[in-house]
Amino acid sequence: DADVTQTPRNRITKTGKRIMLECSQTKGHDRMYWYRQDPGLGLRLIYYSFDVKDINKGEISDGYSVSRQAQAKFSLSLESAIPNQTALYFCATSDPLSGSTDTQYFGPGTRLTVL
Amino acid sequence: GQNIDQPTEMTATEGAIVQINCTYQTSGFNGLFWYQQHAGEAPTFLSYNVLDGLEEKGRFSSFLSRSKGYSYLLLKELQMKDSASYLCAAQAGRTDKLIFGTGTRLQVFP
């Protein structure tokens, strides 16, 4: 079974709809992240959480919100989706206490299309 | 500001060697990651450099020069399955956040 899972894997929605993307992990990591990836722009950080009570904005948080329901679950919400939020969304986890690198491990991604 | 530069695309022949360069400008630099990403899939960890020098892992090696803000990923004995995007990411700041380059798309031809 995959260590980091994301649901749904694909989603098509309409402008103005509320959308939630979910991420679950079995790695036991405290740190979790949400990124979006657009062609030619690379991965950009939306939000990150270092534990259940710690939520931080990344470089492009406008239009998004998150919820850390448990150590293993981190959800990303688009309150009112707009077409320029069409992108590939990745969740990632890391554990700074495992070695010295704090390597991030990525889920399989959610392809979101906003019409 | 924070900036990561790497070439957009590269091509190479099966069995050859290719070097993918990355330059970075970040404040509070901690280390440099390389990830591999096949089209439509998740990035997967390849290497991490924190000290100057070369780290070798099988067919892949990664080099870092902190004073020059420069890294490269060296892929030897290229295989068709190495066709992918290679992402350079600088780990920076107190929170160890990753700043990603736009990725280098490598195409390996027979």
Interface residues (C-beta under 8 A of the other chain):
Chain A: G40 L41 G42 L43 R44 L45 Y48 F50 N56 G58 L88 F90 P96 S100 T101 D102 T103 Q104 Y105 F106 G107 P108 G109 R111
Chain B: I4 G31 F33 G40 E41 A42 P43 T44 F45 Y48 V50 L87 A89 Q91 T95 D96 K97 L98 F100 G101 T102 G103
